[in-house]
Amino acid sequence: MSDATIPSPVWVVDTSVVVAGVLTADPESPPVRILDSMLNGRLRFLLCVDLLAEYRTVLLRPRIQARHNLSMDDVDVLLKALATDAVVVDIAGRNETAPDSGDDFLWQLLAARPGAGLITGDSALLAGAPPGTRVVSPRTWLDELSAS
């Protein structure tokens, strides 16, 4: 894999992509490649407290934890590694709303950094990118990375 980064300056990575990256056994799958790129600094990405907390909550759901077999400590080590390389953004006081209110903080992160993009598998989010942003699937992100 190339060390090139995809053209957008910074990305928000949806929880579903991070969780799929942890669960997927295929090292060439888009979610695994994205998670690896987050961990090794090839992907610049935004985090806020809400998104990091959602990563943790979902990774520790009993059904998901049973699939990845990581302990709570292992999940915390992974999240600490992610937070270390992230661009941390304070979204307090932002009011942007996403198609699903449970994802408002994703839209708030995007609004906090003009030109930022979102990587997600959520069809509702893929269908309605906020003005001035890009919302792409993990496959699209990987295809664009490979082309660059």
Order of alpha helices (4+ residues) and beta strands (2+ residues): beta-alpha-alpha-beta-alpha-alpha-alpha-beta-alpha-beta-alpha-beta-alpha
